[in-house]
Structures are given as structure tokens and as C-alpha cells.
Amino acid sequence: MTYEEALRYLDTFVNYEKRDGYDYERSFRLDRMRRLASEIGDPQKSFKSIHIAGTKGKGSTCAITYSILKEAGFKTGLYTSPHLISFRERIMINGELITEGDVARHISQIRPAVEKMGGEAPTLFEVCTVLAYLYFKEKAVDFAVFETGLGGRLDATNILAPLVACITPISYEHTDKLGNTLTSIASEKAGIIKDDSICVIAPQEKEALDAIVKICGQKRAKAILIGRDVKFEELKHDDSSEVFKVHGLVNEYPALTMSLLGAHQIVNAATAVGIVEALSMRGIRVGKDVVERGIACAKWPGRMEVAARRPLIVLDGAQNRASANALAIAVRRAFQYERLFLVLGVSGDKDIKGILDELLPLADEVFLTKATIKERAAEPERIRSFIPPDYKNIHITGTVAEAVDSARSFAGPEDLVLITGSLFVVGEAKQLRYE
């Protein structure tokens, strides 16, 4: 296979990142994932792993944890989804994306195993996850940090036996699949917790925390609570950095600095510190200076990312009410601007009203758009239907590029253009020129 042939082959599988309206219990099958992995020799058993689930901040927490472990000198893999521009972004080792040749070669290895499964075809995410397992095994990584796709209990990543699991903040998302209470959603996410393991728990609503702690008790897993066992405090911030302190399980960090913006990223960084320090219970110690450097050089594109200045252009993949709330707070906190022009595109299965409730109060003008992924993207007119009829400053556009161009034509040098609502929208926006 060539790389292009491999991508075309991947497109033959059901892709739930681009679909809605499916049966969660029937569509996600761990027994199918175990069989596929078994057919290629269970590569996921060949390296140490950290497994992170949650609603908010799981990608950022993965990226910061990965950055610290990489800075510690470990050969470290990172598996996240979805990608913003290139499929290769999903799988990387020590800052290097998987090569096109390695994608093609490993997909060629996986194909015969898929064909053996007959009518029990895996999903695209399951094939991608096995691809990551194979790649990390071949490259002999010391650690791999895995972000779950959807949920946790039935996720393709949940055949791992991680040294540490983590649950980032839980909020309402995918309620048609994971349940319509925080208890049910948290219980699904906490399905990644294994017997006699360690689980780092980010700050939670009481209902979610109770559910996670209960599962830790049932699994005899040690629960480490961020905010109780690992404490943090913000010190200062500007439009390019956060400075904060952390009182960890092992060390004190009086002045950590990172370029990821927003108070919510301080929570994610403290959670990453908890994960890395929890490894000391497995006999793996990471030095204080390493943690400091790892946090300082952590990157996570498409999250409060400043793409240009004068006017400010900020990209953020907030795609549910809680993330939109965190984004609104972070924008007000980090940036000085005269007017805000909101470019918004949302996937159809998301809480459109909730996202609008959080972001509309920021906006002087709104440019509604949609990503090119037609199966899931909400039509701009549908998004408009959730906006009060007396709200007049609304522009309907057909593409992300059109929306961004329109917003920039309105914006002056002291204004801010905020592009958000979906990682698919942000991915398209990242490919535009902002000179």
C-alpha cells in the first residue's frame, strides 16, 4: 500500500467521528477489539501506558503528560483523536508524527487480520488504535499516553493495562449514548479503571466524583484527587503564558510556567503532575526540574491557539457547554480587545444551545458556518434557530474559509476573531493564511 491507498482503505470503515444517530452498545464492542489485537499479536502488551478519559481537558492532559515524560528522557508515544489537519497527528513519538510509510506498512499488516474477522468488521477508530499499538511496539517506546475516543468502558483503547488511569472533568456530552446524568456519564468514563490500579481524578462535580470514587472502591484502585492530594494555585497570567504553583504528591513546584492559556489548563497541568508523580508508586520517579521543563514546553494545537495578532485570531476546539464556558472565561481573562467576532460551527450531535449560551454574550458579530464533514456538521441555519430572534448581528456562511474571511473583513486591528465550536472547524481554519 501507498499512504494514499492506506487512507482510502481506512475510509471504508465506519467512522463514528463523522456520524451520529447510532446505537452505542451495539456499535462499540471490546470483544471485537480484543480479537483484532489478538490476530496481530497483542502489541498493546509490549509497552507501559497511561490512559486518560473525560469530557473536558483529556487531550490537553495527555499532551502535558506526554511532554513531561518525553522531557524525562523516556521514548514516549502519544495517541489522540481526532486530528486537525493530517491523519498522522494522531500518532507520534517524541515530537515526530508517524511517517506516511509507517502508516501504509502497518495498515498492510492489519488488513489480513481484518479480513479474518469476516462480517465482524472493526470501526475506523478501532483500526487506528491497533495501528498505534503496532507502531509503538515496533518503535519500542518506554511509555505511551492514550486518549480515549468516546466514553471509556467500551472504547477501543480500553484493552490497555495502564500504569495510571486518569479521569478529567466530566460534564454533559453524548447523553444519548453515555446517559443523561453525570453519574452515568462518569461511570462510563471510569470504565477504564482496572483492578488494583491507580486512578488520578481531576476536580469534578460531586455527582461525578462520587461515581468515580465508588468504582475505584469496587476495583480496589487507589484514587488520587486533584485539589485534595495534589493542590494548585494560579499566580499570574498574560496573553502568552500561565504561571502557577503545584503542591504535588512528591514535590513542590512554586512557579510553573506554560504557554497553554486559561485557568482550565492549570487544572489540566496539575492533573498531569498528579499522573507523573503517581508513577512513583510504580517505582518510576520523575525529577522536579523535568516536570518544570515538560510543562514549559507542552503544546496542544487548536486550544486557545493564537494564529495571528492585529487583529487577534484565536482558535479553540470547544465543542460542548462546559468547554465553551471555560473558553469564554479564558478569552476574557487572557486578551484585551475592542470587539469580538465569533466564527462558530458545531457538530449536529452537540449541545448547540448550551454552546451558544456561553459564547453569544462575548460576541459583537456572529458568523455561522459548517465544516466540510457533512454527516455530522450542523447546518448554519439550524444553529441560527437556537439564537433569540432579536439578535441581529448574524451572518450565515457556507464554508469555514468564507466565515473567517468575512469576520476578518469586519475586524479592526484591536479586535478579536474567535474561531470555535468544533475541532473540525478549527482544523480547516488552521490551514488558512493569516498574513
N, C-alpha and C positions, 0 to 999 in steps of 0.2 A: 504493500500500500504506500501511496504518497500521503503527505499530510492532508491535502485536499480530499483525497479519497477516504481517509480516516474520518474527517469531519462529516463527509456525506454519509458514511456508514453510521456514525453517531446519530445523525438526523433521522435515521429510520426507526429509532426507538421512541417510545412515548416520553415526552418531555413535560413533566408537571410544573416546571418553572414557567412554562408558557401557556398552561391550561388551567381551567377552573371547572368546577362542577363535577368532580369525580368522587368516588367512594374511597375514603381514606383507608379503612380497614382492609378493603379488597385490593387496593392499588399498591399498598406498601407491604411487602412480605419479607420478613427477615429470613425465613426458611429458604426462600429463593436466593437471597443474597449469600447465605451461608453455602448453598450448593454451588453457586457461581465461583465463589472464592476457593472452595474446596477443589473444584475442577482444575484450578491453576496453582494448587499447592499451598493455599492459605498464606499468602505473602504478608498479610497483616500481623502475623505472629513473629515476624523477624525483626521488629524494632520496637523501642519504647514509645508510648504515645500519651498525649494529653487530649482530652475530649471535652468540647465546650458546646453547650446548648443554651438556649434562652430566647427571649423575644427581642430585647434591646441590647446592643453592645457586644454581641458574641463575636462578630467579625473583628472589631477593634481589639477586644480582649485577646483573641487569637493572635492578631498582628503584634501586639505588645509582648505577649508571652514568647512568641517566636523570636522577636528581636532580642530579648534578654538571653534566651538560650543560645542563639547564634553568637551573641557577643561573648558568651561564656566559653566559646571555642568548640561547642558541640556542632556536629554536622546536623542541621535541623531542617526538616521539611515543613511545609505549610500547605494545607488543603482547605480552600474556601470556595464559596459559590454565592451568587452567580458571578461571572466575570463582567468587567466593564467594557472592554474593547476586544481583547484576544482571549480565546479559549485557554491559551497557555497560562494566563494569570491564575488559574485555579490551582495549579500545582507548581511549587517552587522549592528550591533548596538553597539555603544561604544566599538569598537575594537573586538567584538565577532562575528564570522561568524554565519549565520543561521545554526541551527543544522540539521543533516540528518533527525531526527524525525519530525522537524517542516516543512521541505520541503515536506516530504511524506504526513503529515497530511493536509497541505494546498492544495497540488495538489489533494488530495482526495476530498476536499471541492469544488475545482474549476471544477473538471471533470463533475459533473451533469450539471453545468451551460454551459459548452462547448457543452454537448450533446443536450441541449435545443436549441442551435443555428443551429442545423441541418447542412445543406450544407454550411453555412457561417462560416467555421472553422477559428479560430484565428491563428495567426502565433506563433511560439515558443516565440519570444520576447514579444508578447502581453500576453501570458500566464505567462511568467516570471515576467512581470511588475505587473500583477494582484497579483501574488504571493507576491511580495514585498509590495504592498498596504495592503494585508491581514495581513501579518506578522507585519508591522509597526503599524497597527491598534490594533492588539491583544496585542502587547507589549507596547502600549500606549506611543509611542515616543513623545517627545516635538517637534522635528524637524526631517525632512528627506531631505537629499540632493540628487537630482536626476540628473543623466547624461542622455541626450538624446541618442538614439541609432543611427539613421541615419536621417539627416535633422533636423526637428523640427516641422514644420507645421502639418505633418501627423504622427508624432512619437507617439507611444503608451503612452509615458509619458505626452503627451500634453492635457490630461484631468485634469491635476492638476490645482489648482488655487494658484500659489505660492505667498509668501510674496514678494520675489525678484526673478526676472529672470536675467540671465546673458548671454551675447554672447561673447565667447572667440574669439581670432583672426581667421578670415576667410581666407581661401586660396582655390585653385582649388582642388576639390576632388569630386568623384561621379558625374562628369559633365554630364554623360549620364542620370542621374536621377534628379539632382538638377539644371541643367542648366550650360551653358558653359561661363558665365560671373560672375564676383564677385558680381554684383548687384543681379542676380537671385539666386545665392547660399546664399548670405546674407539674401535675402528676405525669403527664405525657412527656414533658421535657426531662423530668427526673428519672425517666425510664433508662437513661444512660448510666445511672449509678449501679455499680456492681457490688456483689457481696464482699465484705471485709475490705472495702476500698476507702479512699479519701475523696471527699467532695467539698470544694470551695463554693460558697454560696454568696453571691453579690447581694446588696441590700434589696429587700423585697417588701411588697405589701404583706400584711400579716397573714392573709388567707393563703397566699402563695408560699410564704415561708413555712407556715405550719405543715403544708402538704409535702414540701421538700424534706423538712426535718423528720417528718413521720416516715418517709421512705428510707431516709438514711438509717433510722432506727430499725426498720424491718430488715435492712440489708447489712446491719452491723457496720455501717460506714461511718468514719469519723467526719463530722460536719465542722468545717471552719467557716465562721461567719465574718464577712467583711463588714466593718462597723462595730463589731464586738471583739473578735480575736485579732483582726487587723484594722487599725484605726487610721484615718486620713483627715487632712485638713488643707483646704486651699489657702495659699499665701498671697499670690498676686497673679495678674494676667494682663496681656495686651492683645493686639490683633495678630500676633505671630507665635505666642507661647503661653503655656500654663506653668506656674511654679507652685509646688505643693509639698507637704511632708506626709510621710507614712510611718506609723509605728507598727512594724511587722512582727511576725512570729519569732524571727531570729534577730533582725537588725532594726536599727532606727535610721530613717532616711530624712534628714532635716530639711533638705531643699532639692527636690527632684524637679527637673525641667523637661518639658516635652513640647513638640510642635503641634500635636493634635489638640484642637481647640474645643473648649466647652467644659463646664463643670461635670457633665456626664462622662467625659473622657478621663477625668480624675478618678471617678469611681471605677472605670474600666482598668486604669493603670494600677490602682490599689488592689483590684481583683487579680490582675496578672502577678503582682508582687506576692499575693497570697498563694497563688498556684506554684510559683517558682520556689518559694520558701517551704511549701508543703512537701516538695521533693526531698527535703532534708529528712523527712520521716522514712524515706526510701533509701537513705544513705547517700543522697546526691546533694551536695551543698554548692550554692552559687554565691560568690562574693558580693559584698555591698557595692563595691565600685563597678562591678559588672552590671548589677541591676540599674545603677545610675546611668551608665553608658547605654545600656539597652533601651531604657525608656527615652533617653535623649534622642536616639536615632530611629525610633519607631516611626513607621509611615503606614498610612492606610488611605489610599486614594479615594476620592469621591465622598469623603466625610468632612464637612466644613473645610473643603479644599478651596483655597483662593486661586482662581485661574487667571485673574488679571486685576489690575488696580486702575482707578480713574477711567471709567467707573469700576468699583469693586464688582467682581463677578465671583460668586461663591457657589460651589456645587456640593450638594449633600443628598444622600440616598434615603432620607427619612421616608418611610412608607407605611407608618401606622400612627395612630393618635399620640401614643407615648413618645415616639421618636420625633414627631412633629413638634410636640410640646418642648422637648429637650432642645430641638433646633431653634425654636423661637426664642427661648431663654438665652441660648448661646449667641445668637445673632445680636440681640440687644446688648448682651454683656461684652462682646468682643469688638464690635465695629461701631465706628462713628460714621453717619451718613445723613444725607438730607431726605431723600425719598427712596422707597424700596419698590422694586418692580419684581413681582413674583411670577416665575415661569413654572407651571405646575402640570405634570402628567402623572396619572395614577393607574395602577393595575385595577382591573374591574372587580377583583375579589377583595379589595382593601376597604377600610372604613373611610370612605371618601368624605362623609360629613365630619367625622372626627378630625381628619387631617385639615380640612378647611376651617373648622372651628379654631384650631390652633394657629394657623398661618394667615388667615384673612386679616386679623387685626394689625398685622405688620405691614400690609401691602397698600401702596398708593394706586397701583395698577396691577391687574392680573392678566396673564397670558396663558390660556388653557391650551394644552397640546396633548399629543399621544406619541408613545414610542412606536417603532415600526413593527413590534411584536403584536400583531393584530389579534391573536387569540385571547390575550389577557388584557390588553390596554383598554381602559375605559374611554369611550368617545368624549371629546371635549364638551359636546352638548349635554351629555349625561352628567359630567362634573358640574356644568353650569346649573343644572336643575337643583343642586344642593345649596346653591348660593341664594341668599334672600333677593327677591325681585327688585328691591330698591337699591341694590348695589350696582352701580352703573359702569364703573371703570373696568370692564371685562372685554378681552379680545379673544376670539376663537381662531385658532391656527391649526393647520393640517399636519405640520411636522415640527420636530424639536428645533431644527435649524431655523425655520420660519419664526417660531416663537422667540428664540434667542435674538435673532436679527431685529425683530420688532421691538423687543424690550430695550435693546441697546440703542435703537434709534430714538427712543423716548428719554433715555437716561443721560444726565449730565455727569461731569467728572466727579462730583461729590456724592453721587447716588450709588445704590447697591442693586445689582441684579442677582436674585436668588433663584437657582435652578434646582428643583427638588420634586419629591413625590414618588420616585421610583429609581432604582439603580439602573434600569434600562434607559430611562430618560437621561440620567447622569452620564451613562456610558456614551450615548450619542452626543451629548453636549461636550464631553471631553475631547471629541475628535474635531471640534470646530476651531477655527483660528480666532485668537483674541488680540491680535496686534493692533 
